[in-house]
Amino acid sequence: MNILIAHKAVIPAFLYGGIERVIWYLGKELIRAGHSVTYLVNEGSNCDFAPVLFFDHSKSLSDQIPDSIDMIHFQYYPEEEIKKPYLITSHTNIKASIGLDRNTVFVSKYHASRYGSDTFVYNGVDWSDYGNPNLEGKRKYFHFLGKAAWRVKNVQGAINTIKLTSHEKMKVLGGNRLNIKMGFRLTLSPRIGFCGMVGGEEKNELLRHSKGLVFPVRWHEPFGIAITESLYFGCPVFGTPYGSLPELVNKDVGYLSSNSSELAEAIEGSDSYSKKRCHEYAREEFNSKKMAEAYVRNYERVLNGDTLNANPPKLLQKQMEKFLPWTK
């Protein structure tokens, strides 16, 4: 199969780059399985294992798709009619109550259910890129991982939760001590460290020494690569029961609550979770090979003339509140 992966971004991932990381590993796995892969991405991209085409905004999208392509895998919704077989992965929450393309794939079961769909594929990564976690070494702090400037990620909730514990510390990966975007947030507590935007081996090394991920999001998290990356390094997850979290974080690998006091109590008991179990769960369930195999099954359905959803997926219930409940 000759597959075109289209995404309006630069690859490979710079620092974090969740979607860019996912499609990079997807392409690698498809090639390992004997398929041909080409990327259609923004200028500035490069790839050492597959051809790269750049979007040309002076041309229609259809004119930029090579004749040899059998299947197009979009990471966004194209604005023009596409004549070749395709599917679209929806990576985020689309708030408008509009009918989406019937060949939409979501990134978790819960994500799909919000739009009346049962078509989803979990994001996976190539864990060989992450090195080996140290599951026996001493760990000194917890971590928050995500774009702290996004208020739905609730870094302030994570900070307050750690401060409710007797002595635990936390490193914020993805934010700074002073943040003007959040209404002048200045964190002075010496128990909270800020690492800014980190990626690659620097991020991996920080996760190797963490006791767990503090992730009290206040939105319907579609998937959360921060969750699976943290689990891979043996870090249990302490978060809110929203979006995909109840689906990804079972009682063996973490604790969920929208109450900061309850989360703080669970955090103080983090030693009860098996680092080995967290690691094995992430490695087995959220790897790129499993993801690629699931997408190939969907590619084949489309190529056989089937549609992935009987009806256009549509948001079933609009979220009225700006932020989901959180008790300080």
N, C-alpha and C positions, 0 to 999 in steps of 0.2 A: 504494500500500500504506500502511496506517495502522499505524505501529509504536510500541509502548510499550517504552521502555528502562528497566528496573528495577534499581536499585542501592541498597543500604543505606548510603548515605553522603551527604555534602553536595556539591553542585556549585555553581559551578565549582571546579576544583582549588585548594586552598590550599597555597601553596609547591610541594611536589613532586607528590603525589597521582597516581600512575601510572594507576590504573584510571579515576579521575575525568577525567583528561585525555583518555584514549582514548575514553571514551563521549561526551565533549563533542564531539570531532572527528568521531566516527562519526555523531552526530545531525546535525551541520552538513552532512556529505557526503550523507547520505540525503535531506535536504531539497533540496540542490542537484540531486540526481538526480530530483526530482519526487515524493518520498514525503512523507508527513506523520509527524511525530515528536512524541511526548509523553514526558516523563520522570516516573517514579515514584521519588522519592528522599526523603531525610530532610528534616525541617523545617529551615529556614534556607537552603535552596537557592534559587537564582534563575537565570534564563536569559533572554537577550534575543532568542532566535530560535525558541524552542519553548515550548509550555505545560508547566508544572510542577505535578505533584500530589505531595502529601506522604503518606507512609505513615501510616495511622491504625491504631494497634495495638489499638483497640477493635473493629475489624471484621476479618472474614476477608479474605484477599488477593483472593479471587474477587470479593467485593463492591466492591473498589476499582478493578477493571479496567473502563474504559468499554466500553459495548456496541459502540462504533464501531471498536474495535481489531481489526486483522486478525492481527497477529503480536506476541508478547511476547518480548523479548530480555532474559533474566535474566543478571545478573552474579554470581549466587549461586544455591544450590539451594533452591528453595521447599519448605516443609514440608507443603504440602497439595496435593491433586490439582488440576491446572489443566486446565480444559476447552477453553480456546482454544488454537490452535496456538502453539507456543513453541519456543525453543531456549535453551540455557544455555552461557555462556562460563565455563570453568574457568580462573581466573587463577593458581592456586597449586598446590602439591603436596598432594594429599590422601593422608594416610599410611595410612588404614584400607583394608584389602582388602575393600571392599564394592562391589557393583555400582552404578555411576553411571547417571544418566539416559541413555537411548539417543540423546537429542538434545543431547548434550554436544559442545561445540567447544573444542578446546585452542588454545594460543597459539603453539605451534611444533611442528614435525614430531617432534622428540625428546620433547617434553612429551606428545604424543598417543601415541607408541609405548610409553611406560612403562605405559600403560593399555590396550594392545592395540588402539589406534584409529589411523586415518589421517586423521581429520577435524581440521583446524587452520586458523586464520587468524592471520597475523602482525599484531601491533599496529602501527598506523600513526598518524601525527600530521599535522597541517596545518603544513607547514614554513613557510608564509608568516607564521605567528605568531612565528617564531624569528629573523626578520631575516636579514641577509646575513652569512655568516661572512667574516672577513678571512683569506684563504688565503695572503696574501703577507707579513703582518706578522710581526715577531719575537715568539717565544714563550719564556717564561722558566721554566715549571714544568709538572709533570704534575698530574693530579687524580684523586681518588677521589670517586665519586658514588653515594650510597645511604644507607640508614639504618645508621649506624655501630654503633648499639646492638645490631643483629642480628648475633650472632656468626658466623652462616653467611656474612655479607658479607665477613668477614675483613679489616677495616680494619687490624688489627695486622699482618697479613701484607703489606698494601700498604705500610705504614710501614716495616717491616723491609726490604722489597725496595728501596725508594728509598734507604734508608741503606746498602745494599750497593753502590750506584753511587758513582762517584768524587765527584760534586758536585751531582747533580740534586736538585731541590726538589719538593715536592708540597703541594697544597692539598686539604684534606678538606672536601667539600661534603656535609653531613649528619651532622656530628659535632662534638664539642667536645674541647678539650685534656684536660679532666678528665672522666672518665666512670665514675661509681660502678656503673652497671649491668653493666659488663664486669669487675667485680671490682677496682675502684679502678685504672683505667688512667690514668696521667698521662704525657703525652708532652712531654718537655722539649726535644727536638731543635729547633734553630732552622731546620732544613731542612724542617720540617713545619708548615704553617699550617692553622688551623681556621676555617672560615667559618660553622659551625652549619647549621641548616636554611635553605636558600635556594631561591628559585623565581623565575619570571618573568624579567624583563630582567636582574636581578642575577646569576642563574645563567647566563644566556646570555652575559653579558659575561665572566664567569669562564672559560667554555668557549672563547670566542673567542681567549683568550690562552694556552691550554693546549697542551702538546706531545703529550699523549695521556692516555688513561684507564687507570688501574691498577685491575684488577677481579679479584682472586684469590679468587673465591667458593668456598665449600666445601660447596655443596649443588647439587642439580640445578636450576639457574636455569631457570624456565619460559620466560621471554623476556628481559627486561632492557631496559627503555626507556632506561636510562642508557647502554647500548651504542649504540643508534641515535642518541640525541641527541648523544653525543660524536662519533660518526662524521660527523654532519651538519656539525659545526663544524671538520671536518678533523683530528680527533684519532684516531690509530690506537689500537687496544685491546690491552692487555697483561693477559691473564687466564688462568684455569685452564680445562682442557678438559672442563668439566662442563656438564650440561644442554644448553641451546640454544647455548652459546658456539661449539662447532665448526661449527654450522650457520650462525651469523650472522657469525662472524669468520673470513673466509678469509685466505689467506697474503698477499693484496694489501693488507689493511687491519688487520693485527695479528698477534700472536704469542701462542700458548697453551702453558702449561707449569704443572705443579704444583710446580715447583722454583723457589724464590725466586732462586737464583743465575742460573739460565737466564733468568728474566724480567728480572733486573737487567741482564744483558748485552744482551738485546734492547732494553730501554729506552734504553740508551746508544747504540744504533744507530737510534733512532727517526727520524732525518732521512732514512733510506732509504725511508720510506713517503711516498706522494704524498698531500698534504692534499686536493688536487682529487679524486683517486680516492675517498678516504674519503667526501668530501662528496657526490659524485655517486651513489655506491652507496647511501647512506642515503636520499637524496632520491628515487631511482628505485624502490627496493625496499620502503621502509617508510613510505609516505605514506598518508594517511587515505583518499584516493580508492580506492586499490587495496584497502585493508581493507574499505571499504564495499561495493565491488563483489563481493568474496568473500562477505561476509555476505548480500548480497541473493540470491546463488545458493543459499545454504543456506536462507534464508527460503522461497524458491520450492520447494525440495525438500520442506520440511515442509508447505507449503500444498498441495502435490500429493499428500500422503498418504504420503510416504516418511519413513523414519527415518534419521538421520545416521550411526548405527552399527548394524550388524546385530545385535550383542549389547551388553548393558550394559558400558561400559568398566570395567575393574577393574585395580587396581595389580598388575602381574605379578610384581614382585620387591620385597619390602620392604627398605628400606635399614636395615641392622643398626647401622652406625656412626653416631654423632651428627654427625660432621663428615667430609666426604670428605678423602682424603689431601692433605697439604701438607708439603713438605720445606723447612725453613728454611735 
